[in-house]
Amino acid sequence: MKTVKIVGVPEHFNLPWHLCIENGEFETENIDLQWKNIPEGTGKMCQMLRDGEADMAVILTEGIVKDILAGNPSKIVQIYVQSPLIWGIHVSAKSDFHSIKDLKSKKVAISRLGSGSQLMAYVNANNQGWETDNLEFEIVNTIDGAVQALTNETADYFMWEHFMTKPLVDQGIFRRVGDCPTPWPSFVIAVRDEFLKKKPKVIEKILEIINKTTHDFTQIPDIDKTLAELFNQKLEDIQEWLKLTHWSQKNLTEKAFIKIQNQLFDLGIIDKKSTFVETVKAL
């Protein structure tokens, strides 16, 4: 058995991986795919790839592009979710903030530095025409940490995936004042260079298996009910999310990579540019 350590967020996007593991599809191909949930998100997963604690990651596009540029020895091998990630902009339900405009110069709760929650704060600030140089951050690690920070007023707002955060809105803990979709595909699959060099065929086989499942994922009988139950969501919210979410079985093209990198550069999220060959490896 070839052991492969893979990491991802504990969110509905990643259910296809769990189904493949439970159905023994990797095992049949002599692959022991060991999935680990990382609630801290992309910043933490970048670190795990760097430290060799993970061989693969299902990770936010902007986070891994930025980290590869900063020396992470990994490559993007495929787009996983093509549709944009819809980031909800959340405040404490007890706060006096009622619109995105109220949040100018306010402190942002982020899971960690280099995370999507930090990078998307720049995207939102840019959309609003705010100065991005003086954005202030409070590191909260997880969504539970964000609830604490917003409730205790150590931070003012928190950006996290719209649907995963909706139960907190429904419970009256958070209020959502707006949404900010990513201007690029949500998730990509990244692999550590060392692992990719040693076992390219294993990676190819893993992609083949997951792509088959994501291709037909929305056709699985009662998948909406399964997701709603597993992720504590209302059925109508999951149905809406399924309509908006498009998994991908394709490589990141050079044209798409250049566009994403230019957007990140224009937003000030990166201060230099990399080449396609240094960032992406098509198998």
N, C-alpha and C positions, 0 to 999 in steps of 0.2 A: 504494500500500500504506500502510495506517495502522499505524505502529509502536506497540506497547504493551509496556512493560517490566514483567514480572511476577516476583515472588520467592516462594520457598517453601523448606521444609526438604527435604533429600535423603532423604525417607522414603517408604515404601510407599503412604501415603495419597495421594501426589501422582502416582502412575503414570498415572492417567487423563489428566492434562495432557500428559504426554510422549507418550502414545499418540495424542492428538488432533493434537499438533504433527507427529509422525512421519507420520501419515496425511494430512497436508496439509489438515486440516479448517478451520483458521483461514485458511490461505492462499487456499483456495477462496473465502472471503468477503472477500478483499482485506485480511486482517489479518496483519501480521507480529508474531506474539506471541513475544517474546524472553524465554525462561525463564532465571532465574538461581538456582542452588542456594545457599542460605544456611545452612551447617552451624551457625553461631552462634545461629540461631533467632530467636524473636520480638522480643527486645530490639533486635537489629541491624536487623530488618525495619521496626520502628517508626521507627527513625532514618532508614532509606532512604526511607520514605514522606515523612517530614518534610523531608528534604533534596532531594526530587524525583528521587532516583536510581531510584525505582521508582514506577510508576503504580498497580500493583495488588499485593496480597499475599494469600497463603493463610496465615492467621495464627491463633495461639491466641486464643480468645475473650476470656479474662481479660486477656491482654496488651494487646490493641488497645482494649478497653473502657476500661482504665486509662489508656492513652496518649492516646486521644481526649479524655478528661476533662482530661488534663494539657496539652491544646493541640495535639495532632496534627491537622492539617487534613485529615482523612479521614472516610469513612463506611463502615459495614458495609452491603454490598449483598445479602448472602445467607449462610445457613448452608451450610457445605461438608460437614462431618461432624457428624451429629446425635448419634451415640453418644459417651459419655464417653471421654476419653483416659485410658488406664490407665498411671499413673506408677509405675514400679518404684522402690523405695527401696533403693539399692545401697551396699555398703561394700566395702572391699578384702577379698578372700578370705582374706588373711593376718591380718586384724584380729581383735580379741576381741569385736566386736559381733555378736550373734546374733539380736537382736530389735529391733523399733522402739523399745521402751522403753529399750534401751541407749543410744539416740541423744539423749536429753534433754540439753540444754546443750552439744551437740557442734557442731562447725563444718560448715556446708553448702557444698559446691562448687556454684557456679551458673555458667551460661554468661555471663551479664552481668546488670546491674541491670535490673529490669523484665521479665526473661525468665520463661517458664513455670516453669523450674527454681527460680527464687526465689519466685514467687508460690505455687507448690504446696507449698513448704516451710512457708508460713504455714497453708495448708489442713491439712497433715499435723499441724503443731504444735497447731492448734485441735482436730483430731480426737482428739489424744492428751491434751488438757487442759493443754498446756504454756503457759507465758507466751510470747507472740509478740514482746514488746518487745525481748527480749535475744537474738534469733536472730543468730548470727554467720555471715558469708558470706566465701567465697574465690572470686574471679572466675577461671574457668578457660577461658572462651571456647567450647571445643568438647568433645565426648565424649573426644577424645584427651587434652585438657588435664585432664579429670576423672580419667582413668586415671593420669596422672602425679601429680596432687594426692593421690589416695587411696593410691597406692603409696608416695609419699614422705611421707605423713602430714601434709601441709599442710592437708588437709581430711579430714573423717571420713565423710561420706556424700554421695551424689549422686542426685538424682531425675531420671529420664529415661524416655522411653516404654519400657514393659515389653518389648515384642517386639524393638524395634531394639537394645536393650541385652542381649538374651538370649545372643547369641553370646559376649559377654564373660563372662557367667555360666557358660556351657557350657565356656569355655576355662579356667575357674578363676582369672580375673583379678578379677572382682567376685563378691560373694555378694549375693543379693537377700534382704532380711529382711522384705519386705512390699510391698504395693501400695497406691496411693492414687488412686482414680479421681476425675476432675473431677466436681463437682456440676452441671456445665453442658455444652452441646455442645462438642466438641473444637475444631473449626476453623471459622472464618468467612472470607469473602472481603471484603477491604477495598479501597477505591479512594480515591485522593487527590481532594479536593474539586475542585481546578482541572481535573483530567482529566475528572471526572464531569460537570462543567458543560459542558465543551467537546465531549465525545464520548459522550453517554449511549447513543446507538444502538449504538456499537461495544461498549460494556460489555454491553448487552442481548444482542447477538449472541454474544459470548464466553460469557456465562452459558448461553445456549441450547445452544451446542455442548458445553460441559463437562457440563451437566446430562443431556444425552442419553447421554453416555458413562458417567457415574457411575450412572445409572439401571440400565444393563445390565451394569455392570462385572463383577459376580460370575458372570455367565453366560458370560463370554468363555471359550472352550475352553482348558483347561490354564492358566488365569490363576494358579492356585496354584503351578504349577511355574515359570512365568515370574517371579513375585515372589520365590520361594525362591532362584532362581538370581541374580537381579539384586541382592538385598539380603542375600545370604550367610546365609540362614535355613534352618532345617530345615523340610521340607515340612509336618510335623504342626503346627509352630508357626504357619506361615502359614495353614493351614486353620483353626486355632483363632482366629487374628486375623480372618480373613474372616467367621467366624460372629459375632464381636463388633462388627464395624465396619459402621455404616450411614451411607452418604452421604446428603446432603440436596439437594433441589432447591427448597427453600422459603426464603422470607424469614424473618428474625428478627422475631417478632411483638412488639408493645408489652408484652404480658403476660410473655413470656419474657424480654425485655430488663429489665423492672423486677425480675423475680425474680433474674436474674444480678447486677444492680447491687446489690440489697439484700444478697445473699450476700457480694459483694466488700466492701461497706461493713461488714457485721457482722464480717468477718474482719480488718478494719483494713487491707485492701489498698488501698482508696480512702478518702479522708477527707471527700469531698463527693460530691454526686450530679449527674448531668447529665439532660437530657431525651431522650426517644426521638428527637425530631426532630433534635437536635444530634449524635446518634450513628449513627442508622440511616437509610438511604435506600432505600425499596422502588422498584424500577424497573418 
